Amino acid sequence: MARVEIYSDFFCGHSARAKRLLDAKGVAYEELDVMAQPGRRAEMAERSGGRKSVPQIFIDGVHVGGAEDLEALDAAGELDGLLGGGA
């Protein structure tokens, strides 16, 4: 299974959507809360090419974007492959 990291914010509906999709697929992920750990926001921006909004999602270290990008990958049938077979 792929390593999935999500930079998120507890109050962000988009973050919740992305996590629900991954939960539905039975995918474990590491959540990096940018509100609880403010230094994470700068780290996220550096890793994502300057993006400052949450969520920002990485699969095996590769930036895939936000919740809408994750949903688009799923709709295109590409997400399960990135996740190593998915659910």
VOBA-1610 file (N, C-alpha, C; in pm, whole numbers, padded with zeros to 5 digits, always signed):
BEGIN
Met+00084-00118+00000Met+00000+00000+00000Met+00088+00124+00000Ala+00045+00225-00071Ala+00119+00349-00083Ala+00117+00429+00047Arg+00216+00514+00064Arg+00219+00606+00178Arg+00143+00732+00137Val+00040+00765+00213Val-00044+00881+00182Val-00031+00982+00296Glu-00002+01106+00258Glu+00008+01216+00354Glu-00093+01324+00315Ile-00164+01375+00415Ile-00261+01482+00390Ile-00232+01598+00484Tyr-00196+01711+00427Tyr-00187+01834+00504Tyr-00329+01886+00514Ser-00377+01903+00636Ser-00518+01938+00654Ser-00536+02038+00767Asp-00663+02072+00785Asp-00708+02163+00890Asp-00839+02105+00941Phe-00852+02091+01071Phe-00970+02030+01131Phe-01100+02093+01083Phe-01099+02223+01056Phe-01220+02296+01019Phe-01247+02299+00869Cys-01167+02233+00790Cys-01176+02239+00644Cys-01265+02127+00588Gly-01373+02166+00523Gly-01464+02069+00461Gly-01398+01991+00348His-01310+02054+00274His-01240+01985+00165His-01147+01877+00220Ser-01082+01907+00332Ser-00997+01807+00397Ser-01082+01688+00441Ala-01198+01716+00499Ala-01287+01609+00543Ala-01332+01523+00425Arg-01362+01587+00312Arg-01402+01512+00192Arg-01292+01418+00145Ala-01170+01467+00141Ala-01058+01384+00096Ala-01037+01266+00191Lys-01046+01292+00320Lys-01027+01184+00418Lys-01140+01082+00410Arg-01263+01128+00386Arg-01375+01034+00370Arg-01354+00942+00251Leu-01305+00996+00140Leu-01279+00915+00021Leu-01174+00809+00052Leu-01066+00848+00116Leu-00962+00752+00150Leu-01011+00650+00253Asp-01089+00695+00350Asp-01146+00603+00448Asp-01235+00500+00379Ala-01316+00545+00283Ala-01406+00454+00211Ala-01329+00348+00134Lys-01208+00382+00094Lys-01123+00287+00021Lys-01038+00202+00116Gly-01048+00230+00245Gly-00970+00154+00343Gly-00823+00189+00342Val-00791+00311+00302Val-00653+00356+00291Val-00608+00427+00417Ala-00496+00384+00472Ala-00437+00453+00587Ala-00363+00575+00535Tyr-00366+00683+00612Tyr-00296+00804+00573Tyr-00243+00873+00697Glu-00139+00953+00674Glu-00082+01035+00781Glu-00139+01175+00765Glu-00205+01223+00869Glu-00263+01357+00866Glu-00167+01455+00932Leu-00135+01562+00860Leu-00045+01665+00908Leu-00127+01792+00924Asp-00167+01822+01048Asp-00257+01931+01077Asp-00182+02064+01080Val-00212+02152+00985Val-00141+02279+00975Val-00185+02380+01079Met-00298+02355+01145Met-00341+02445+01253Met-00274+02405+01385Ala-00269+02277+01413Ala-00209+02229+01537Ala-00057+02244+01535Gln+00001+02234+01415Gln+00146+02246+01399Gln+00173+02350+01291Pro+00174+02478+01326Pro+00186+02586+01227Pro+00304+02574+01131Gly+00414+02516+01173Gly+00529+02499+01085Gly+00500+02409+00966Arg+00397+02328+00979Arg+00360+02237+00870Arg+00311+02312+00746Arg+00252+02430+00766Arg+00200+02504+00650Arg+00314+02545+00556Ala+00425+02591+00610Ala+00540+02628+00527Ala+00597+02504+00459Glu+00604+02395+00532Glu+00651+02267+00476Glu+00560+02226+00360Met+00429+02235+00380Met+00332+02200+00277Met+00351+02286+00153Ala+00365+02417+00173Ala+00381+02508+00060Ala+00507+02475-00018Glu+00614+02444+00052Glu+00739+02410-00016Glu+00724+02282-00097Arg+00663+02182-00039Arg+00648+02052-00107Arg+00548+02057-00222Ser+00450+02147-00214Ser+00343+02150-00314Ser+00362+02256-00422Gly+00479+02315-00426Gly+00504+02415-00529Gly+00439+02549-00499Gly+00420+02580-00370Gly+00368+02709-00329Gly+00222+02711-00290Arg+00153+02600-00301Arg+00012+02598-00262Arg-00002+02613-00111Lys-00095+02697-00070Lys-00112+02726+00072Lys-00247+02682+00127Ser-00337+02636+00038Ser-00469+02592+00084Ser-00465+02443+00118Val-00553+02404+00210Val-00564+02264+00247Val-00691+02206+00188Pro-00690+02076+00163Pro-00580+01984+00186Pro-00481+01986+00070Gln-00362+01941+00098Gln-00264+01908-00005Gln-00226+01763+00022Ile-00235+01682-00081Ile-00223+01537-00065Ile-00103+01486-00144Phe-00030+01396-00079Phe+00088+01333-00140Phe+00072+01183-00132Ile+00099+01116-00243Ile+00097+00970-00247Ile+00237+00925-00285Asp+00300+00850-00195Asp+00439+00807-00212Asp+00530+00925-00246Gly+00507+01036-00176Gly+00591+01155-00192Gly+00559+01241-00311Val+00465+01200-00395Val+00428+01276-00514Val+00303+01359-00485His+00311+01487-00513His+00199+01577-00488His+00088+01548-00589Val-00032+01516-00540Val-00146+01492-00630Val-00246+01606-00626Gly-00230+01701-00533Gly-00319+01816-00528Gly-00411+01813-00409Gly-00530+01872-00428Gly-00627+01883-00320Gly-00738+01780-00332Ala-00847+01805-00261Ala-00960+01712-00259Ala-01020+01692-00396Glu-01040+01799-00471Glu-01098+01787-00605Glu-01008+01707-00697Asp-00877+01725-00683Asp-00782+01648-00765Asp-00789+01500-00729Leu-00799+01470-00600Leu-00809+01332-00554Leu-00937+01268-00608Glu-01048+01343-00601Glu-01175+01292-00653Glu-01171+01271-00803Ala-01102+01360-00874Ala-01089+01346-01019Ala-01009+01221-01055Leu-00902+01195-00979Leu-00824+01073-01001Leu-00911+00950-00979Asp-00995+00954-00877Asp-01083+00842-00849Asp-01185+00825-00961Ala-01246+00933-01006Ala-01347+00928-01112Ala-01287+00876-01243Ala-01159+00906-01267Ala-01091+00861-01388Ala-01040+00717-01376Gly-01057+00658-01259Gly-01010+00520-01238Gly-00862+00509-01215Glu-00796+00619-01180Glu-00650+00621-01163Glu-00605+00614-01019Leu-00695+00645-00926Leu-00655+00653-00785Leu-00613+00518-00728Asp-00690+00415-00753Asp-00657+00284-00697Asp-00517+00238-00737Gly-00478+00265-00861Gly-00344+00229-00906Gly-00237+00304-00830Leu-00260+00432-00805Leu-00163+00511-00729Leu-00151+00463-00584Leu-00263+00411-00534Leu-00266+00365-00396Leu-00214+00223-00380Gly-00170+00164-00489Gly-00117+00029-00482Gly-00225-00077-00485Gly-00329-00050-00559Gly-00437-00147-00570Gly-00562-00100-00502Gly-00547-00014-00398Gly-00663+00041-00330Gly-00757-00065-00279Ala-00879-00025-00259Ala-00981-00118-00209Ala-01069-00163-00321
//
